[in-house]
């Protein structure tokens, strides 16, 4: 048989090996790219730091060279007059300066790079100029500064078409200020010295005519665009500056480099501002070597990462090859589970890893699949057995092995149809065990189950194979005689009574004698449908109970009890409609704290509205609801609507009554938790009340329910205390927080001495247990004063307030 095909998703199949490889590759690419980027950033940062130091040093060196030139001219200026001194007396200093320039002018140019010498008298007029009168004149800027302050030495750098350093030195003659000697030299030697010292190219740019405007040398619209008055190696430097001109025109910050790619190299251009007013220097550094080193280091990091990626992928493919093949074999074998081919699946499971290797996840999965296969095979056998069991359970009661209600209805329907068709008579016997609840309460459900099994055994013994015997539910049984007269039915009832009466169940010193009440109805004369026959048999059974335990009763259309049954059916329908159409409503009666007179909480009281809108009090419909089982639905309705009212009024604290049926309701507690979460109401605001009789009749269940509700935060009150057992022992067993004394002991408290003694004793006893006391039916101020003197905690009654609906708490009714 061909192996099952590999399941494919909507987007096709991709091996886990390739998915892992892709994921690993993406992760490694991201890591390697990040490492390469970080390395590159670190190299660039280190380069920037180094270059920053170089730029600062270059700025200092250029300024130092210019300053050194000024100092040399200052020394030379004091020597020039001496170079022209004669042996005899001289008429004035101008003659000496002229003589010095005639004799030593060439030496000044060759040795000291002095390109021009001017003498300006003290009155500001030009006296002489070297090399000739046609040589460069004194710049107007310098002349203006001399006019303002002629007796101060002035050193300046001036550029227009050429760059010159000027130094104006005031000279004294015979103790008086004679004039200013102005020396001028070219800036070219300083720039060449700077290049020889640093290896960088330099260009001088004179600044803007007005602050904020670009330098004319860097303005493409200016006639002087890139016509630098001084530049080293113009053929090399000017193209680089031309590439950086646009950016240089927008930045004036020292140390802000501009990278420029020219030809095959990279250069860095930065500005040294304010060598002199309006004059900047542009420095060009060759950074090709550094950038190439950074690029090579980054490329090496990337190549190393690629090599690591390839090696990792190859290693991953080698490692995952075997496990993934095993995983694929496991995946291809798993569909055999759906076909219940457990043996074939075991044969197809991949083997474990080598003996010397430790187990891995695939081995664990293989073992899990093998274990799952064994369990599913066992479950398959159990399921087949369970299916046959379910078929049986669908028609039988598992406790007594008798037919259940469903199978009973099916069988009875056929019997009834045959009786009608062939016009013969049959009988239906409906059995209800007497006081069966006492067996469960006193000895436990296990003993009750034993009793039911014994009853079923006796019914099988007294019935014929053709008879239909069933357990309808709880402690109710039915026996159908397909063909039989009234005499036969009476004889069967007598036989059943004797058989059941012989049953005695003994447990822990208690003996339970079984008995049953039997209602008999004849068909088809007394009913043509199962529902009608069961209702009539139910009525007959209740008639039998009215006569006492262990009786039977033959149904008659003339029975007055039929009217009672009809009334019970009508009330049952009325309750069902009230639940369906929301015709119940809540009234609230206040309960005050006697010591302060303030309202502590409100008790929730239930009312019903009939279709005519008339109010119906609980004593009319609650007994019917308890017998029909509708009381649980009413309990849920009351709790649901009370919590809704508490959500509408966050300050509201309520006391809610529970029925006796609630003590045996296993779903009450989970439903309460769900409603508390839905309405977001704190459980501490709720007190539940249960009557003394209901609590004691189901003592174990009541105690358990009280403790579970108190664990949620609710309080519990014992209602109508004193009307039933009023036992101190019972009160000790019940974990209640409050005790409500029955109103029968409060109503005549002002006149009845015995009632006062009883209430006082109860109050002291309850307080001694750490519980609180509530008095009902407080209808006069005199009674309230007596209760206060006795130490009763709370009071409720018409004196305190009558029951009434609260505005905003009633939910919208369904019409």
Order of alpha helices (4+ residues) and beta strands (2+ residues): alpha-alpha-beta-beta-alpha-beta-beta-beta-alpha-beta-beta-alpha-beta-beta-beta-alpha-alpha-alpha-alpha-beta-alpha-alpha-beta-beta-alpha-beta-beta-beta-alpha-beta-alpha-beta-beta-beta-alpha-alpha-beta-alpha-beta-alpha-alpha-beta-alpha-beta-alpha-beta-alpha-beta
